[in-house]
C-alpha cells in the first residue's frame, strides 16, 4: 500500500523459464549443486535429482558414513 502511494507499480506473475538462444540453439539456465548426505540416503537423493535431469560430476565419501 505504501509503495502504491509513492508511485510504484508491481506486476506479479507465475515463474517461467527464460530460454536464451546461442547460435540458434536454445540454452536453459542451470545451477551447480553440492549435496552432503548420509550414505544410506544417497540412492533416494540421486533418484530425485535424476528426475530433474541432474548430472553427477563427482562423488566423494568422507569415510565417516557421509557422501558429498
PQR file with spaces between the fields and no chain letter, atoms N, CA, C, O and H, PARSE charges and radii, in Angstrom:
ATOM       1  N    UNK     1       0.835   -1.189    0.000 -0.4000 1.5000
ATOM       2  CA   UNK     1       0.000    0.000    0.000 -0.0000 2.0000
ATOM       3  C    UNK     1       0.877    1.248    0.000  0.5500 1.7000
ATOM       4  O    UNK     1       0.613    2.185   -0.754 -0.5500 1.4000
ATOM       5  N    UNK     2       1.904    1.274    0.826 -0.4000 1.5000
ATOM       6  CA   UNK     2       2.799    2.436    0.862 -0.0000 2.0000
ATOM       7  C    UNK     2       3.488    2.659   -0.482  0.5500 1.7000
ATOM       8  O    UNK     2       3.661    3.796   -0.920 -0.5500 1.4000
ATOM       9  H    UNK     2       2.118    0.513    1.439  0.4000 1.0000
ATOM      10  N    UNK     3       3.877    1.566   -1.127 -0.4000 1.5000
ATOM      11  CA   UNK     3       4.565    1.703   -2.411 -0.0000 2.0000
ATOM      12  C    UNK     3       3.639    2.304   -3.462  0.5500 1.7000
ATOM      13  O    UNK     3       4.077    3.103   -4.289 -0.5500 1.4000
ATOM      14  H    UNK     3       3.737    0.642   -0.771  0.4000 1.0000
ATOM      15  N    UNK     4       2.367    1.928   -3.436 -0.4000 1.5000
ATOM      16  CA   UNK     4       1.417    2.477   -4.394 -0.0000 2.0000
ATOM      17  C    UNK     4       1.292    3.990   -4.211  0.5500 1.7000
ATOM      18  O    UNK     4       1.251    4.738   -5.188 -0.5500 1.4000
ATOM      19  H    UNK     4       2.011    1.279   -2.764  0.4000 1.0000
ATOM      20  N    UNK     5       1.231    4.429   -2.971 -0.4000 1.5000
ATOM      21  CA   UNK     5       1.138    5.865   -2.690 -0.0000 2.0000
ATOM      22  C    UNK     5       2.385    6.616   -3.149  0.5500 1.7000
ATOM      23  O    UNK     5       2.319    7.795   -3.497 -0.5500 1.4000
ATOM      24  H    UNK     5       1.264    3.822   -2.178  0.4000 1.0000
ATOM      25  N    UNK     6       3.518    5.921   -3.145 -0.4000 1.5000
ATOM      26  CA   UNK     6       4.764    6.556   -3.565 -0.0000 2.0000
ATOM      27  C    UNK     6       4.976    6.485   -5.073  0.5500 1.7000
ATOM      28  O    UNK     6       5.996    6.955   -5.577 -0.5500 1.4000
ATOM      29  H    UNK     6       3.571    4.963   -2.862  0.4000 1.0000
ATOM      30  N    UNK     7       4.018    5.900   -5.800 -0.4000 1.5000
ATOM      31  CA   UNK     7       4.098    5.879   -7.259 -0.0000 2.0000
ATOM      32  C    UNK     7       4.668    4.613   -7.870  0.5500 1.7000
ATOM      33  O    UNK     7       4.889    4.566   -9.080 -0.5500 1.4000
ATOM      34  H    UNK     7       3.190    5.518   -5.391  0.4000 1.0000
ATOM      35  N    UNK     8       4.912    3.583   -7.067 -0.4000 1.5000
ATOM      36  CA   UNK     8       5.432    2.327   -7.600 -0.0000 2.0000
ATOM      37  C    UNK     8       4.279    1.433   -8.031  0.5500 1.7000
ATOM      38  O    UNK     8       3.216    1.437   -7.410 -0.5500 1.4000
ATOM      39  H    UNK     8       4.732    3.621   -6.084  0.4000 1.0000
ATOM      40  N    UNK     9       4.492    0.666   -9.099 -0.4000 1.5000
ATOM      41  CA   UNK     9       3.515   -0.323   -9.526 -0.0000 2.0000
ATOM      42  C    UNK     9       4.233   -1.649   -9.682  0.5500 1.7000
ATOM      43  O    UNK     9       5.347   -1.693  -10.204 -0.5500 1.4000
ATOM      44  H    UNK     9       5.355    0.663   -9.604  0.4000 1.0000
ATOM      45  N    UNK    10       3.610   -2.727   -9.237 -0.4000 1.5000
ATOM      46  CA   UNK    10       4.190   -4.062   -9.327 -0.0000 2.0000
ATOM      47  C    UNK    10       3.247   -4.975  -10.085  0.5500 1.7000
ATOM      48  O    UNK    10       2.027   -4.846   -9.985 -0.5500 1.4000
ATOM      49  H    UNK    10       2.705   -2.691   -8.814  0.4000 1.0000
ATOM      50  N    UNK    11       3.812   -5.890  -10.838 -0.4000 1.5000
ATOM      51  CA   UNK    11       3.037   -6.930  -11.501 -0.0000 2.0000
ATOM      52  C    UNK    11       3.687   -8.260  -11.136  0.5500 1.7000
ATOM      53  O    UNK    11       4.885   -8.442  -11.352 -0.5500 1.4000
ATOM      54  H    UNK    11       4.803   -5.995  -10.919  0.4000 1.0000
ATOM      55  N    UNK    12       2.924   -9.173  -10.595 -0.4000 1.5000
ATOM      56  CA   UNK    12       3.433  -10.475  -10.182 -0.0000 2.0000
ATOM      57  C    UNK    12       2.786  -11.530  -11.064  0.5500 1.7000
ATOM      58  O    UNK    12       1.567  -11.539  -11.239 -0.5500 1.4000
ATOM      59  H    UNK    12       1.951   -9.025  -10.420  0.4000 1.0000
ATOM      60  N    UNK    13       3.601  -12.417  -11.618 -0.4000 1.5000
ATOM      61  CA   UNK    13       3.072  -13.482  -12.466 -0.0000 2.0000
ATOM      62  C    UNK    13       3.714  -14.805  -12.066  0.5500 1.7000
ATOM      63  O    UNK    13       4.594  -14.850  -11.207 -0.5500 1.4000
ATOM      64  H    UNK    13       4.591  -12.410  -11.475  0.4000 1.0000
ATOM      65  N    UNK    14       3.260  -15.873  -12.699 -0.4000 1.5000
ATOM      66  CA   UNK    14       3.821  -17.194  -12.418 -0.0000 2.0000
ATOM      67  C    UNK    14       5.264  -17.243  -12.906  0.5500 1.7000
ATOM      68  O    UNK    14       5.589  -16.620  -13.917 -0.5500 1.4000
ATOM      69  H    UNK    14       2.545  -15.837  -13.397  0.4000 1.0000
ATOM      70  N    UNK    15       6.135  -17.969  -12.213 -0.4000 1.5000
ATOM      71  CA   UNK    15       7.521  -18.085  -12.676 -0.0000 2.0000
ATOM      72  C    UNK    15       7.579  -18.842  -13.999  0.5500 1.7000
ATOM      73  O    UNK    15       6.775  -19.742  -14.243 -0.5500 1.4000
ATOM      74  H    UNK    15       5.872  -18.476  -11.392  0.4000 1.0000
ATOM      75  N    UNK    16       8.518  -18.480  -14.836 -0.4000 1.5000
ATOM      76  CA   UNK    16       8.692  -19.170  -16.107 -0.0000 2.0000
ATOM      77  C    UNK    16      10.177  -19.246  -16.436  0.5500 1.7000
ATOM      78  O    UNK    16      10.968  -18.410  -16.000 -0.5500 1.4000
ATOM      79  H    UNK    16       9.171  -17.749  -14.638  0.4000 1.0000
ATOM      80  N    UNK    17      10.540  -20.265  -17.214 -0.4000 1.5000
ATOM      81  CA   UNK    17      11.929  -20.441  -17.619 -0.0000 2.0000
ATOM      82  C    UNK    17      12.217  -19.490  -18.771  0.5500 1.7000
ATOM      83  O    UNK    17      11.483  -19.461  -19.759 -0.5500 1.4000
ATOM      84  H    UNK    17       9.897  -20.945  -17.567  0.4000 1.0000
ATOM      85  N    UNK    18      13.268  -18.728  -18.646 -0.4000 1.5000
ATOM      86  CA   UNK    18      13.690  -17.837  -19.719 -0.0000 2.0000
ATOM      87  C    UNK    18      14.763  -18.575  -20.508  0.5500 1.7000
ATOM      88  O    UNK    18      15.835  -18.875  -19.983 -0.5500 1.4000
ATOM      89  H    UNK    18      13.864  -18.751  -17.843  0.4000 1.0000
ATOM      90  N    UNK    19      14.469  -18.865  -21.765 -0.4000 1.5000
ATOM      91  CA   UNK    19      15.382  -19.637  -22.603 -0.0000 2.0000
ATOM      92  C    UNK    19      16.221  -18.680  -23.441  0.5500 1.7000
ATOM      93  O    UNK    19      15.688  -17.852  -24.180 -0.5500 1.4000
ATOM      94  H    UNK    19      13.598  -18.621  -22.191  0.4000 1.0000
ATOM      95  N    UNK    20      17.520  -18.800  -23.318 -0.4000 1.5000
ATOM      96  CA   UNK    20      18.465  -17.991  -24.070 -0.0000 2.0000
ATOM      97  C    UNK    20      18.883  -18.771  -25.307  0.5500 1.7000
ATOM      98  O    UNK    20      19.131  -19.974  -25.220 -0.5500 1.4000
ATOM      99  H    UNK    20      17.953  -19.472  -22.717  0.4000 1.0000
ATOM     100  N    UNK    21      18.964  -18.119  -26.444 -0.4000 1.5000
ATOM     101  CA   UNK    21      19.423  -18.791  -27.659 -0.0000 2.0000
ATOM     102  C    UNK    21      20.847  -18.355  -27.968  0.5500 1.7000
ATOM     103  O    UNK    21      21.145  -17.163  -28.039 -0.5500 1.4000
ATOM     104  H    UNK    21      18.762  -17.142  -26.515  0.4000 1.0000
ATOM     105  N    UNK    22      21.721  -19.341  -28.149 -0.4000 1.5000
ATOM     106  CA   UNK    22      23.102  -19.088  -28.535 -0.0000 2.0000
ATOM     107  C    UNK    22      23.343  -19.830  -29.837  0.5500 1.7000
ATOM     108  O    UNK    22      23.222  -21.054  -29.886 -0.5500 1.4000
ATOM     109  H    UNK    22      21.478  -20.309  -28.090  0.4000 1.0000
ATOM     110  N    UNK    23      23.678  -19.109  -30.880 -0.4000 1.5000
ATOM     111  CA   UNK    23      23.868  -19.678  -32.224 -0.0000 2.0000
ATOM     112  C    UNK    23      22.646  -20.467  -32.671  0.5500 1.7000
ATOM     113  O    UNK    23      22.785  -21.512  -33.306 -0.5500 1.4000
ATOM     114  H    UNK    23      23.776  -18.115  -30.840  0.4000 1.0000
ATOM     115  N    UNK    24      21.469  -19.989  -32.353 -0.4000 1.5000
ATOM     116  CA   UNK    24      20.231  -20.638  -32.777 -0.0000 2.0000
ATOM     117  C    UNK    24      19.822  -21.833  -31.942  0.5500 1.7000
ATOM     118  O    UNK    24      18.770  -22.419  -32.197 -0.5500 1.4000
ATOM     119  H    UNK    24      21.356  -19.140  -31.837  0.4000 1.0000
ATOM     120  N    UNK    25      20.617  -22.216  -30.953 -0.4000 1.5000
ATOM     121  CA   UNK    25      20.306  -23.355  -30.087 -0.0000 2.0000
ATOM     122  C    UNK    25      19.757  -22.852  -28.757  0.5500 1.7000
ATOM     123  O    UNK    25      20.362  -21.980  -28.133 -0.5500 1.4000
ATOM     124  H    UNK    25      21.471  -21.741  -30.747  0.4000 1.0000
ATOM     125  N    UNK    26      18.618  -23.389  -28.312 -0.4000 1.5000
ATOM     126  CA   UNK    26      18.083  -22.962  -27.012 -0.0000 2.0000
ATOM     127  C    UNK    26      18.960  -23.480  -25.865  0.5500 1.7000
ATOM     128  O    UNK    26      19.337  -24.652  -25.847 -0.5500 1.4000
ATOM     129  H    UNK    26      18.127  -24.098  -28.819  0.4000 1.0000
ATOM     130  N    UNK    27      19.275  -22.610  -24.920 -0.4000 1.5000
ATOM     131  CA   UNK    27      20.103  -22.963  -23.764 -0.0000 2.0000
ATOM     132  C    UNK    27      19.330  -22.627  -22.499  0.5500 1.7000
ATOM     133  O    UNK    27      19.054  -21.458  -22.227 -0.5500 1.4000
ATOM     134  H    UNK    27      18.969  -21.658  -24.934  0.4000 1.0000
ATOM     135  N    UNK    28      18.982  -23.640  -21.730 -0.4000 1.5000
ATOM     136  CA   UNK    28      18.246  -23.419  -20.490 -0.0000 2.0000
ATOM     137  C    UNK    28      19.214  -23.039  -19.373  0.5500 1.7000
ATOM     138  O    UNK    28      20.382  -23.429  -19.409 -0.5500 1.4000
ATOM     139  H    UNK    28      19.206  -24.590  -21.951  0.4000 1.0000
ATOM     140  N    UNK    29      18.744  -22.287  -18.389 -0.4000 1.5000
ATOM     141  CA   UNK    29      19.605  -21.974  -17.247 -0.0000 2.0000
ATOM     142  C    UNK    29      19.856  -23.227  -16.404  0.5500 1.7000
ATOM     143  O    UNK    29      19.009  -24.119  -16.347 -0.5500 1.4000
ATOM     144  H    UNK    29      17.795  -21.971  -18.360  0.4000 1.0000
ATOM     145  N    UNK    30      21.002  -23.292  -15.762 -0.4000 1.5000
ATOM     146  CA   UNK    30      21.313  -24.417  -14.889 -0.0000 2.0000
ATOM     147  C    UNK    30      22.048  -23.911  -13.663  0.5500 1.7000
ATOM     148  O    UNK    30      22.543  -22.784  -13.637 -0.5500 1.4000
ATOM     149  H    UNK    30      21.690  -22.568  -15.808  0.4000 1.0000
ATOM     150  N    UNK    31      22.110  -24.761  -12.650 -0.4000 1.5000
ATOM     151  CA   UNK    31      22.788  -24.421  -11.402 -0.0000 2.0000
ATOM     152  C    UNK    31      23.726  -25.543  -11.015  0.5500 1.7000
ATOM     153  O    UNK    31      23.517  -26.696  -11.393 -0.5500 1.4000
ATOM     154  H    UNK    31      21.708  -25.676  -12.671  0.4000 1.0000
ATOM     155  N    UNK    32      24.754  -25.209  -10.266 -0.4000 1.5000
ATOM     156  CA   UNK    32      25.650  -26.219   -9.717 -0.0000 2.0000
ATOM     157  C    UNK    32      25.226  -26.476   -8.281  0.5500 1.7000
ATOM     158  O    UNK    32      24.997  -25.537   -7.518 -0.5500 1.4000
ATOM     159  H    UNK    32      24.924  -24.273   -9.959  0.4000 1.0000
ATOM     160  N    UNK    33      25.121  -27.750   -7.910 -0.4000 1.5000
ATOM     161  CA   UNK    33      24.612  -28.144   -6.607 -0.0000 2.0000
ATOM     162  C    UNK    33      25.605  -29.066   -5.920  0.5500 1.7000
ATOM     163  O    UNK    33      26.141  -29.979   -6.548 -0.5500 1.4000
ATOM     164  H    UNK    33      25.307  -28.513   -8.530  0.4000 1.0000
ATOM     165  N    UNK    34      25.853  -28.838   -4.643 -0.4000 1.5000
ATOM     166  CA   UNK    34      26.658  -29.740   -3.824 -0.0000 2.0000
ATOM     167  C    UNK    34      25.753  -30.302   -2.741  0.5500 1.7000
ATOM     168  O    UNK    34      25.121  -29.551   -1.997 -0.5500 1.4000
ATOM     169  H    UNK    34      25.418  -28.096   -4.132  0.4000 1.0000
ATOM     170  N    UNK    35      25.693  -31.633   -2.655 -0.4000 1.5000
ATOM     171  CA   UNK    35      24.829  -32.302   -1.685 -0.0000 2.0000
ATOM     172  C    UNK    35      25.709  -33.101   -0.733  0.5500 1.7000
ATOM     173  O    UNK    35      26.586  -33.844   -1.176 -0.5500 1.4000
ATOM     174  H    UNK    35      26.206  -32.242   -3.259  0.4000 1.0000
ATOM     175  N    UNK    36      25.486  -32.958    0.554 -0.4000 1.5000
ATOM     176  CA   UNK    36      26.226  -33.688    1.584 -0.0000 2.0000
ATOM     177  C    UNK    36      25.206  -34.477    2.393  0.5500 1.7000
ATOM     178  O    UNK    36      24.469  -33.899    3.193 -0.5500 1.4000
ATOM     179  H    UNK    36      24.774  -32.355    0.914  0.4000 1.0000
ATOM     180  N    UNK    37      25.156  -35.813    2.190 -0.4000 1.5000
ATOM     181  CA   UNK    37      24.140  -36.651    2.833 -0.0000 2.0000
ATOM     182  C    UNK    37      24.770  -37.901    3.420  0.5500 1.7000
ATOM     183  O    UNK    37      25.907  -38.252    3.104 -0.5500 1.4000
ATOM     184  H    UNK    37      25.755  -36.282    1.541  0.4000 1.0000
ATOM     185  N    UNK    38      24.009  -38.568    4.282 -0.4000 1.5000
ATOM     186  CA   UNK    38      24.445  -39.858    4.799 -0.0000 2.0000
ATOM     187  C    UNK    38      24.370  -40.877    3.667  0.5500 1.7000
ATOM     188  O    UNK    38      23.503  -40.790    2.797 -0.5500 1.4000
ATOM     189  H    UNK    38      23.086  -38.283    4.539  0.4000 1.0000
ATOM     190  N    UNK    39      25.287  -41.844    3.687 -0.4000 1.5000
ATOM     191  CA   UNK    39      25.363  -42.840    2.621 -0.0000 2.0000
ATOM     192  C    UNK    39      24.049  -43.580    2.414  0.5500 1.7000
ATOM     193  O    UNK    39      23.713  -43.933    1.283 -0.5500 1.4000
ATOM     194  H    UNK    39      25.990  -41.915    4.394  0.4000 1.0000
ATOM     195  N    UNK    40      23.304  -43.819    3.480 -0.4000 1.5000
ATOM     196  CA   UNK    40      22.057  -44.576    3.354 -0.0000 2.0000
ATOM     197  C    UNK    40      20.993  -43.822    2.559  0.5500 1.7000
ATOM     198  O    UNK    40      20.041  -44.435    2.075 -0.5500 1.4000
ATOM     199  H    UNK    40      23.577  -43.533    4.398  0.4000 1.0000
ATOM     200  N    UNK    41      21.139  -42.501    2.415 -0.4000 1.5000
ATOM     201  CA   UNK    41      20.155  -41.699    1.691 -0.0000 2.0000
ATOM     202  C    UNK    41      20.600  -41.322    0.282  0.5500 1.7000
ATOM     203  O    UNK    41      19.837  -40.695   -0.452 -0.5500 1.4000
ATOM     204  H    UNK    41      21.913  -42.003    2.808  0.4000 1.0000
ATOM     205  N    UNK    42      21.807  -41.687   -0.107 -0.4000 1.5000
ATOM     206  CA   UNK    42      22.316  -41.230   -1.392 -0.0000 2.0000
ATOM     207  C    UNK    42      21.492  -41.751   -2.564  0.5500 1.7000
ATOM     208  O    UNK    42      21.337  -41.035   -3.554 -0.5500 1.4000
ATOM     209  H    UNK    42      22.427  -42.196    0.490  0.4000 1.0000
ATOM     210  N    UNK    43      20.963  -42.958   -2.493 -0.4000 1.5000
ATOM     211  CA   UNK    43      20.164  -43.513   -3.589 -0.0000 2.0000
ATOM     212  C    UNK    43      18.906  -42.712   -3.846  0.5500 1.7000
ATOM     213  O    UNK    43      18.589  -42.401   -4.994 -0.5500 1.4000
ATOM     214  H    UNK    43      21.089  -43.539   -1.689  0.4000 1.0000
ATOM     215  N    UNK    44      18.188  -42.376   -2.792 -0.4000 1.5000
ATOM     216  CA   UNK    44      16.951  -41.605   -2.930 -0.0000 2.0000
ATOM     217  C    UNK    44      17.243  -40.205   -3.465  0.5500 1.7000
ATOM     218  O    UNK    44      16.497  -39.685   -4.295 -0.5500 1.4000
ATOM     219  H    UNK    44      18.445  -42.629   -1.859  0.4000 1.0000
ATOM     220  N    UNK    45      18.321  -39.602   -2.991 -0.4000 1.5000
ATOM     221  CA   UNK    45      18.691  -38.261   -3.453 -0.0000 2.0000
ATOM     222  C    UNK    45      19.064  -38.295   -4.927  0.5500 1.7000
ATOM     223  O    UNK    45      18.641  -37.430   -5.694 -0.5500 1.4000
ATOM     224  H    UNK    45      18.927  -40.025   -2.316  0.4000 1.0000
ATOM     225  N    UNK    46      19.850  -39.283   -5.330 -0.4000 1.5000
ATOM     226  CA   UNK    46      20.249  -39.397   -6.733 -0.0000 2.0000
ATOM     227  C    UNK    46      19.033  -39.615   -7.628  0.5500 1.7000
ATOM     228  O    UNK    46      18.971  -39.084   -8.737 -0.5500 1.4000
ATOM     229  H    UNK    46      20.193  -39.986   -4.708  0.4000 1.0000
ATOM     230  N    UNK    47      18.073  -40.389   -7.150 -0.4000 1.5000
ATOM     231  CA   UNK    47      16.849  -40.633   -7.919 -0.0000 2.0000
ATOM     232  C    UNK    47      16.078  -39.332   -8.138  0.5500 1.7000
ATOM     233  O    UNK    47      15.631  -39.050   -9.249 -0.5500 1.4000
ATOM     234  H    UNK    47      18.123  -40.821   -6.250  0.4000 1.0000
ATOM     235  N    UNK    48      15.927  -38.546   -7.080 -0.4000 1.5000
ATOM     236  CA   UNK    48      15.205  -37.268   -7.186 -0.0000 2.0000
ATOM     237  C    UNK    48      15.927  -36.297   -8.123  0.5500 1.7000
ATOM     238  O    UNK    48      15.284  -35.613   -8.920 -0.5500 1.4000
ATOM     239  H    UNK    48      16.291  -38.775   -6.177  0.4000 1.0000
ATOM     240  N    UNK    49      17.245  -36.234   -8.032 -0.4000 1.5000
ATOM     241  CA   UNK    49      17.994  -35.344   -8.914 -0.0000 2.0000
ATOM     242  C    UNK    49      17.927  -35.818  -10.363  0.5500 1.7000
ATOM     243  O    UNK    49      17.898  -34.998  -11.281 -0.5500 1.4000
ATOM     244  H    UNK    49      17.767  -36.789   -7.384  0.4000 1.0000
ATOM     245  N    UNK    50      17.902  -37.121  -10.573 -0.4000 1.5000
ATOM     246  CA   UNK    50      17.779  -37.667  -11.923 -0.0000 2.0000
ATOM     247  C    UNK    50      16.458  -37.303  -12.571  0.5500 1.7000
ATOM     248  O    UNK    50      16.399  -37.082  -13.780 -0.5500 1.4000
ATOM     249  H    UNK    50      17.926  -37.786   -9.827  0.4000 1.0000
ATOM     250  N    UNK    51      15.388  -37.239  -11.772 -0.4000 1.5000
ATOM     251  CA   UNK    51      14.082  -36.837  -12.297 -0.0000 2.0000
ATOM     252  C    UNK    51      14.119  -35.412  -12.829  0.5500 1.7000
ATOM     253  O    UNK    51      13.337  -35.050  -13.709 -0.5500 1.4000
ATOM     254  H    UNK    51      15.436  -37.419  -10.789  0.4000 1.0000
ATOM     255  N    UNK    52      15.030  -34.607  -12.292 -0.4000 1.5000
ATOM     256  CA   UNK    52      15.151  -33.204  -12.721 -0.0000 2.0000
ATOM     257  C    UNK    52      16.319  -33.017  -13.691  0.5500 1.7000
ATOM     258  O    UNK    52      16.820  -31.906  -13.866 -0.5500 1.4000
ATOM     259  H    UNK    52      15.664  -34.902  -11.577  0.4000 1.0000
ATOM     260  N    UNK    53      16.739  -34.094  -14.307 -0.4000 1.5000
ATOM     261  CA   UNK    53      17.829  -34.104  -15.281 -0.0000 2.0000
ATOM     262  C    UNK    53      19.150  -33.636  -14.679  0.5500 1.7000
ATOM     263  O    UNK    53      19.946  -32.970  -15.341 -0.5500 1.4000
ATOM     264  H    UNK    53      16.332  -34.997  -14.165  0.4000 1.0000
ATOM     265  N    UNK    54      19.372  -33.994  -13.414 -0.4000 1.5000
ATOM     266  CA   UNK    54      20.633  -33.658  -12.763 -0.0000 2.0000
ATOM     267  C    UNK    54      21.766  -34.500  -13.325  0.5500 1.7000
ATOM     268  O    UNK    54      21.556  -35.651  -13.707 -0.5500 1.4000
ATOM     269  H    UNK    54      18.726  -34.535  -12.876  0.4000 1.0000
ATOM     270  N    UNK    55      22.947  -33.943  -13.378 -0.4000 1.5000
ATOM     271  CA   UNK    55      24.115  -34.633  -13.909 -0.0000 2.0000
ATOM     272  C    UNK    55      25.160  -34.745  -12.800  0.5500 1.7000
ATOM     273  O    UNK    55      25.609  -33.734  -12.260 -0.5500 1.4000
ATOM     274  H    UNK    55      23.118  -33.008  -13.068  0.4000 1.0000
ATOM     275  N    UNK    56      25.543  -35.970  -12.465 -0.4000 1.5000
ATOM     276  CA   UNK    56      26.537  -36.206  -11.420 -0.0000 2.0000
ATOM     277  C    UNK    56      27.935  -35.983  -11.994  0.5500 1.7000
ATOM     278  O    UNK    56      28.322  -36.623  -12.972 -0.5500 1.4000
ATOM     279  H    UNK    56      25.179  -36.791  -12.904  0.4000 1.0000
ATOM     280  N    UNK    57      28.679  -35.085  -11.386 -0.4000 1.5000
ATOM     281  CA   UNK    57      30.037  -34.802  -11.838 -0.0000 2.0000
ATOM     282  C    UNK    57      31.086  -35.486  -10.980  0.5500 1.7000
ATOM     283  O    UNK    57      32.136  -35.882  -11.485 -0.5500 1.4000
ATOM     284  H    UNK    57      28.365  -34.566  -10.591  0.4000 1.0000
ATOM     285  N    UNK    58      30.812  -35.632   -9.668 -0.4000 1.5000
ATOM     286  CA   UNK    58      31.798  -36.211   -8.765 -0.0000 2.0000
ATOM     287  C    UNK    58      31.095  -36.663   -7.490  0.5500 1.7000
ATOM     288  O    UNK    58      30.117  -36.047   -7.066 -0.5500 1.4000
ATOM     289  H    UNK    58      29.959  -35.310   -9.257  0.4000 1.0000
ATOM     290  N    UNK    59      31.594  -37.742   -6.876 -0.4000 1.5000
ATOM     291  CA   UNK    59      31.051  -38.204   -5.601 -0.0000 2.0000
ATOM     292  C    UNK    59      32.218  -38.663   -4.743  0.5500 1.7000
ATOM     293  O    UNK    59      33.041  -39.468   -5.181 -0.5500 1.4000
ATOM     294  H    UNK    59      32.389  -38.242   -7.221  0.4000 1.0000
ATOM     295  N    UNK    60      32.289  -38.148   -3.511 -0.4000 1.5000
ATOM     296  CA   UNK    60      33.391  -38.491   -2.624 -0.0000 2.0000
ATOM     297  C    UNK    60      32.870  -38.858   -1.244  0.5500 1.7000
ATOM     298  O    UNK    60      32.229  -38.034   -0.591 -0.5500 1.4000
ATOM     299  H    UNK    60      31.621  -37.495   -3.155  0.4000 1.0000
ATOM     300  N    UNK    61      33.135  -40.096   -0.781 -0.4000 1.5000
ATOM     301  CA   UNK    61      32.780  -40.448    0.598 -0.0000 2.0000
ATOM     302  C    UNK    61      33.793  -39.829    1.557  0.5500 1.7000
ATOM     303  O    UNK    61      34.967  -39.678    1.219 -0.5500 1.4000
ATOM     304  H    UNK    61      33.655  -40.765   -1.311  0.4000 1.0000
ATOM     305  N    UNK    62      33.335  -39.473    2.748 -0.4000 1.5000
ATOM     306  CA   UNK    62      34.249  -38.870    3.722 -0.0000 2.0000
ATOM     307  C    UNK    62      34.840  -39.904    4.677  0.5500 1.7000
ATOM     308  O    UNK    62      35.674  -39.563    5.516 -0.5500 1.4000
ATOM     309  H    UNK    62      32.382  -39.595    3.023  0.4000 1.0000
ATOM     310  N    UNK    63      34.418  -41.164    4.559 -0.4000 1.5000
ATOM     311  CA   UNK    63      34.942  -42.210    5.430 -0.0000 2.0000
ATOM     312  C    UNK    63      34.261  -42.278    6.779  0.5500 1.7000
ATOM     313  O    UNK    63      34.622  -43.108    7.613 -0.5500 1.4000
ATOM     314  H    UNK    63      33.740  -41.441    3.878  0.4000 1.0000
ATOM     315  N    UNK    64      33.279  -41.417    7.008 -0.4000 1.5000
ATOM     316  CA   UNK    64      32.553  -41.382    8.278 -0.0000 2.0000
ATOM     317  C    UNK    64      31.063  -41.627    8.071  0.5500 1.7000
ATOM     318  O    UNK    64      30.249  -41.298    8.934 -0.5500 1.4000
ATOM     319  H    UNK    64      32.986  -40.743    6.330  0.4000 1.0000
ATOM     320  N    UNK    65      30.706  -42.207    6.917 -0.4000 1.5000
ATOM     321  CA   UNK    65      29.303  -42.518    6.663 -0.0000 2.0000
ATOM     322  C    UNK    65      28.549  -41.461    5.878  0.5500 1.7000
ATOM     323  O    UNK    65      27.329  -41.543    5.734 -0.5500 1.4000
ATOM     324  H    UNK    65      31.368  -42.474    6.216  0.4000 1.0000
ATOM     325  N    UNK    66      29.261  -40.476    5.374 -0.4000 1.5000
ATOM     326  CA   UNK    66      28.609  -39.421    4.584 -0.0000 2.0000
ATOM     327  C    UNK    66      29.234  -39.369    3.191  0.5500 1.7000
ATOM     328  O    UNK    66      30.381  -39.768    2.990 -0.5500 1.4000
ATOM     329  H    UNK    66      30.252  -40.409    5.491  0.4000 1.0000
ATOM     330  N    UNK    67      28.458  -38.872    2.244 -0.4000 1.5000
ATOM     331  CA   UNK    67      28.920  -38.740    0.864 -0.0000 2.0000
ATOM     332  C    UNK    67      28.678  -37.309    0.420  0.5500 1.7000
ATOM     333  O    UNK    67      27.666  -36.701    0.769 -0.5500 1.4000
ATOM     334  H    UNK    67      27.526  -38.548    2.407  0.4000 1.0000
ATOM     335  N    UNK    68      29.604  -36.783   -0.343 -0.4000 1.5000
ATOM     336  CA   UNK    68      29.446  -35.425   -0.887 -0.0000 2.0000
ATOM     337  C    UNK    68      29.714  -35.475   -2.368  0.5500 1.7000
ATOM     338  O    UNK    68      29.640  -34.449   -3.044 -0.5500 1.4000
ATOM     339  H    UNK    68      30.426  -37.277   -0.627  0.4000 1.0000
